[in-house]
Amino acid sequence: MLQLIVGQLLNGIIVGTLYGIIALGVTLTFGITGIVNFALGAFMAIGAYLCWYLTDEIGVSYPLAVILAVLGTALFGLVADQSLFRFTRNNLINGLIVSIGLISVIQSVLLILWTTTPKNMHYILPGVFNLGWFIVPRMKGTVFLVLLAVILSTYAALTRTWAGRAAYAYAQAPEAAMLMGVRTQLLQTGVVVYSTALAGLGGALYASLYSLEVSMGSSYILKGVEAAILAGIGTVMGSLVGGILLGVTEAVGSLYFPQAYRDAYGLIFLILILLLRPAGLFGAKR
Amino acid sequence: MRAELLWLPLFALPLVLHNEVALTILVFTFILGMLAVSFNLIFGYTGQLSMFHAAAFGIGAYATELSMTNLGVSFWTGAVIAVFIVSVISLCVGTVCFRFRLKEFYFAIVTLACSEIVRLIILNWSGFTNGSLGINLTDTPTLWLPGRGVVPIVGTRMWYYLALVALIIMVSVCTRVVHSWMGRNFAAIRLNDELADTLGINVFRYKLVSFLIGNAGAAVAGAFYAFYLSYIEPNYLSIEQSLAIIAMVLLGGRQPVAGPILGAFVLTALPHVIEFSAELRVLTYGLILIFTILLMPNGIMGVVRRQRHVF
């Protein structure tokens, strides 16, 4: 039994980092542009499909395919930002609707290109890591480590570099930041593109673990938004912790309660957090 | 000219228009229009971005059908039971949300979570709701007509008039509400709920009232929609459905009360008018959504109103 719980715990943590990477994108975009980009799930699907197409159909090696998929997704992100999101800055509802429209567009284009058949990528890293008395599939472990590294280095970049501190400054006081010479247009575009790149990375790594469907992103964006709010929107490390908490709640919850309601455990947890600590677990008290 | 007169051409339309597809689109427009108009009471007039509307719509549909099959009541009694059930659930959800003073984004997220939980319950309660397969409705609702007695509601024309009358009733109820003292309290809450509170308006009560009336309207729309389509499935409660309702309202325009009907029309009609495959239909839907929001931030009615000011 203990082994089962630990196994589920690990599974929850790994899925949780996937939620966390989307949550990070949600948090960054919301903090800097004032909109919630619901299309991040669709960008995740773009990344996943690109990665699958490059490795299985063209025959590029997997690490290179991941990099190319991230770059490709970021390029789509740039196009979307310049043609759409640029016009909805700081308008939550319009941004929401535009991103919803974008989901429809991306999903239908993916369907036209690659049909509804689920895509399964061949195994990249077979075998397991043997960690004492429990085992982790090697690929899952690698995905976890890569995502963890990306989230940690994003945190480092935001706190240590000029651009990162400019982003923090802008989130706190846009006008003051502007007066101090922060190039806000560039910053906003950069953040939107970076968040789509993160989603693309999540998707590319997801492709090596699970089978791909066009609508795969829709549950992840929800979990991402949940995780971001759980932790308190605007905290970078919080999105990682929020994602992991959510993943673990679901995984362990479905051990003790019916599996069919898996998605509900995270939601109930979220509702309780929002009611009892509206600023999120790690957010400043309101 | 009184605005009510604008409805008259719609009554005459089936006499001249014999195209079944066009009439079907209009029936959908009327039923989804009811949904959008009732949502607009919560969103457009009280300023609360509720994501619970699809849930109210879906619960309305399920409750009507399930009370008909399990209790053996008629369609109309079933719809009344559905409105009652939806009101009770909305009362619980609304009380929790508004007691804890959830606002804007947080309100949207909590109502979204509640809506998803309801969807999961319907999806997994297979013995009662038939799970993800949905239910094919076999009963035909009946209606008492003067001179003709009790007749089953069949055929596009009959549904057309029924939906149109229901829509008109809903629009007039909403108009009444919006122009009453209650509506003024809603507007005060939308503009600044802290100020409304200091002015002595019971913010909690009026938010709840608006939430209840809106969701009850959605339940009625759900009952009609289910029986017109003869099919219900858990996707009635999906997030996509909630978002489609928001899109209808924004597309049509939040003011006047009937504005969202235009949005419902555009979003149901346009993808059908152009003969497309399913994928391209989703694509057009997305593009319509994006470009109307970017080009007409106040919706179609916003453009119409601006034109009126110019001339």
Interface residues (C-beta under 8 A of the other chain):
Chain A: V36 L84 F87 T88 L92 I93 N94 L96 I97 V98 I100 G101 L102 I103 S104 V105 Q107 S108 V109 L111 I112 S218 L222 V225 E226 I229 P258 A260 Y261 D263 A264 L267 I268 L270 I271 L274 L275 P278
Chain B: L49 V96 F100 L102 E104 F105 Y106 I109 V110 A113 C114 E116 I117 L120 L123 N124 I239 L243 I246 A247 L250 E279 L280 R281 V282 L283 Y285 G286 L287 I288 L289 I290 I293 L294 P297
